[in-house]
């Protein structure tokens, strides 16, 4: 049995793989103690499957906290792990967009291997945190966003490139009478545009796979499809591709 542990800025994923299929996985919060929460989640998954750390062939850690996980037998960068996990699920994939709580990545693939990438890990705009902030201002929880934005195509322009100033812009739009659905669609469009804007020379090629926690938001999926002009493939559980790629590492 192999284990992949992805310790990100906002979440932790622990996944077991038997060499053929995913056996089990769990997703938890990093919060203020990423290492401690990762250890607790790791032990929880092992206990649920009647395993001990010594029973595992490998424990590969990835993500921001990969160097601080005491049970790891090795570490691999998140770019390689996300590429490997996506290629396992979608062998023909040529591009990956990953948007998490605190960062976003664009990865180009050739034969399942990363050949180029761009990454935003210094600004909240274009990340899950930006969407959460907008939802808080609008009084719309994450689970209600698809319902609010599904019908209709009207939108507003979120012009600022800074998440802090975007907060003031959203408040101004609300005070000006813009509908919440239009504002939220504007936020999704802004996230898609900012993510694509940071690509630089990383050219997107279809098939395009969307991963990370934000990929679970259908409104952002629709916005990315419009901005790219491509069909967007989303894994059944888009948050675990990094941990899956880590578990597949020999």
C-alpha positions in Angstrom: 0.0 0.0 0.0 1.3 3.5 -0.9 0.3 6.8 0.6 0.3 10.3 -0.7 0.0 13.3 1.6 -0.6 16.8 0.2 -0.1 19.5 2.8 -1.3 22.8 1.3 -1.9 26.3 2.7 -5.6 25.7 3.4 -6.2 21.9 3.3 -4.5 18.5 3.8 -5.3 15.4 1.7 -4.2 11.9 2.6 -4.7 9.1 0.1 -4.0 5.4 0.0 -3.4 3.5 -3.3 -2.8 -0.2 -3.7 -1.0 0.1 -7.0 -4.2 -0.4 -9.0 -6.9 1.8 -7.4 -7.5 4.4 -4.8 -8.4 2.5 -1.6 -9.3 5.5 0.7 -8.7 9.2 1.2 -9.6 12.0 3.6 -9.5 15.8 3.3 -9.0 18.1 6.2 -8.0 21.7 7.1 -4.5 22.9 7.5 -5.5 25.8 9.7 -2.8 27.0 12.1 -1.1 23.6 12.6 -0.6 22.0 9.2 1.9 19.5 10.4 -0.2 18.4 13.4 -3.4 18.3 11.3 -1.7 16.3 8.6 -0.4 13.8 11.2 -3.8 13.4 12.7 -5.5 12.9 9.3 -2.8 10.4 8.3 -3.4 8.3 11.5 -7.1 8.5 11.0 -6.9 7.1 7.5 -4.5 4.3 8.6 -6.7 3.3 11.5 -9.8 3.2 9.4 -8.0 0.8 7.1 -6.4 -1.3 9.8 -2.9 -0.2 8.9 0.2 1.1 10.7 2.8 3.5 9.2 5.2 0.6 8.9 2.8 -1.3 6.7 3.1 1.2 3.9 5.5 0.7 1.0 6.0 4.5 0.7 4.7 7.8 2.1 5.3 10.6 -0.3 4.6 14.1 0.9 3.9 17.1 -1.4 2.6 20.7 -1.1 3.9 23.6 1.0 4.3 21.5 4.2 6.0 18.5 2.5 9.3 19.0 4.3 7.8 18.9 7.8 5.8 15.6 7.7 7.7 13.2 9.9 6.3 10.0 8.4 7.3 10.7 4.8 9.7 8.4 3.0 10.2 11.1 0.4 9.0 14.4 -0.9 8.0 15.6 -4.4 7.0 19.0 -5.7 3.3 19.7 -6.1 3.8 20.5 -9.8 5.0 17.0 -10.5 2.4 15.4 -8.2 -0.5 17.3 -9.7 0.7 16.5 -13.2 1.1 12.8 -12.3 -2.3 12.6 -10.6 -4.1 14.3 -13.6 -2.3 12.1 -16.1 -3.4 9.0 -14.2 -7.1 10.1 -14.4 -6.9 11.7 -17.8 -4.1 10.1 -19.8 -4.6 12.4 -22.8 -4.6 15.7 -20.7 -2.3 18.4 -22.0 -3.0 21.2 -19.6 -4.0 21.6 -16.0 -5.4 24.5 -14.1 -5.3 24.1 -10.4 -7.0 26.7 -8.1 -6.8 26.2 -4.4 -7.5 28.3 -1.4 -4.4 30.3 -1.5 -2.7 29.8 -4.9 -3.3 28.8 -8.5 -1.2 26.9 -11.0 -1.2 26.3 -14.7 0.8 23.2 -15.9 1.5 22.1 -19.5 1.8 18.3 -20.0 3.5 16.2 -22.6 3.0 12.4 -22.3 1.9 12.8 -18.7 4.9 14.8 -17.6 5.1 18.6 -16.8 7.0 20.6 -19.4 6.1 24.1 -18.3 4.2 25.8 -15.5 3.2 29.1 -14.0 2.2 29.7 -10.4 0.5 32.4 -8.3 1.2 32.1 -4.6 1.5 35.7 -3.6 -1.9 37.2 -4.3 -5.4 36.2 -3.1 -7.0 37.4 -6.3 -7.7 34.4 -8.5 -7.9 31.9 -5.6 -10.5 30.2 -3.5 -10.0 32.8 -0.7 -11.1 35.6 -3.1 -14.3 33.7 -3.8 -14.9 33.1 -0.1 -14.4 36.8 0.6 -16.9 37.7 -2.1 -19.4 35.2 -0.8 -19.1 36.6 2.7 -19.8 40.1 1.4 -22.8 39.0 -0.6 -24.1 36.7 2.1 -23.9 33.7 -0.2 -22.3 30.5 1.2 -20.2 28.3 -1.1 -22.8 25.6 -1.4 -25.4 28.2 -2.6 -23.2 29.9 -5.3 -24.1 27.5 -8.1 -27.9 28.0 -7.6 -27.5 31.8 -7.4 -25.4 32.1 -10.6 -26.7 29.2 -12.7 -29.6 31.0 -14.4 -28.8 34.1 -16.4 -25.7 35.3 -18.0 -25.6 39.0 -16.9 -22.4 40.0 -15.2 -20.4 43.0 -13.9 -16.8 43.9 -14.4 -14.5 43.5 -11.4 -11.8 45.8 -12.6 -9.2 45.9 -9.8 -6.4 43.4 -9.8 -6.1 43.4 -6.0 -8.3 41.3 -3.7 -8.3 44.0 -1.0 -9.5 46.7 -3.4 -11.9 44.3 -5.0 -13.7 44.1 -1.6 -14.5 47.8 -1.8 -15.5 47.4 -5.4 -18.0 44.7 -4.6 -19.5 46.8 -1.8 -19.8 49.7 -4.2 -21.6 47.5 -6.7 -24.0 46.2 -4.1 -24.8 49.8 -3.0 -25.3 50.7 -6.6 -28.0 48.1 -7.0 -26.2 45.4 -8.9 -27.8 42.0 -8.4 -25.9 39.4 -6.3 -26.0 36.8 -9.1 -24.4 39.4 -11.6 -21.7 40.3 -9.0 -20.9 36.7 -8.3 -20.7 35.8 -12.0 -18.3 38.8 -12.3 -16.2 37.4 -9.5 -16.0 34.0 -11.2 -15.1 35.7 -14.5 -12.4 37.7 -12.6 -10.9 34.6 -11.1 -10.8 32.9 -14.5 -9.3 35.9 -16.2 -6.6 36.4 -13.5 -5.7 32.8 -13.5 -5.3 32.8 -17.3 -3.5 36.1 -17.2 -0.7 34.7 -15.0 0.0 31.9 -17.5 2.7 34.0 -19.2 4.3 31.7 -21.7 2.5 28.6 -20.4 0.2 27.9 -23.4 -3.0 26.1 -22.7 -3.8 23.1 -24.9 -6.8 20.8 -24.8 -7.7 18.5 -23.2 -7.8 20.9 -20.2 -8.3 19.5 -16.7 -9.4 21.7 -13.8 -8.4 20.6 -10.3 -8.2 22.0 -6.8 -11.0 23.0 -4.4 -12.3 25.8 -6.6 -12.9 23.2 -9.4 -15.8 22.0 -7.3 -17.6 25.3 -8.0 -19.6 24.9 -11.2 -19.8 28.7 -11.7 -16.0 28.9 -12.0 -16.0 25.9 -14.3 -18.4 27.7 -16.6 -16.4 31.0 -16.4 -13.2 29.1 -17.4 -14.9 27.4 -20.3 -16.0 30.8 -21.6 -12.7 32.4 -21.1 -10.7 29.6 -22.7 -13.2 28.5 -25.3 -12.4 24.9 -24.3 -14.3 22.1 -22.7 -13.2 21.7 -19.1 -12.6 18.3 -17.6 -13.1 18.0 -13.8 -12.2 14.9 -11.8 -14.9 13.4 -9.6 -13.0 14.7 -6.5 -10.8 17.5 -7.8 -9.0 18.2 -4.5 -7.1 14.9 -4.3 -5.0 14.9 -7.6 -1.8 16.1 -5.7 -2.1 13.4 -3.1 -2.9 10.8 -5.8 0.2 11.8 -7.8 2.3 11.6 -4.6 0.9 8.1 -3.9 1.8 7.0 -7.5 5.4 8.1 -7.0 7.8 5.1 -6.9 
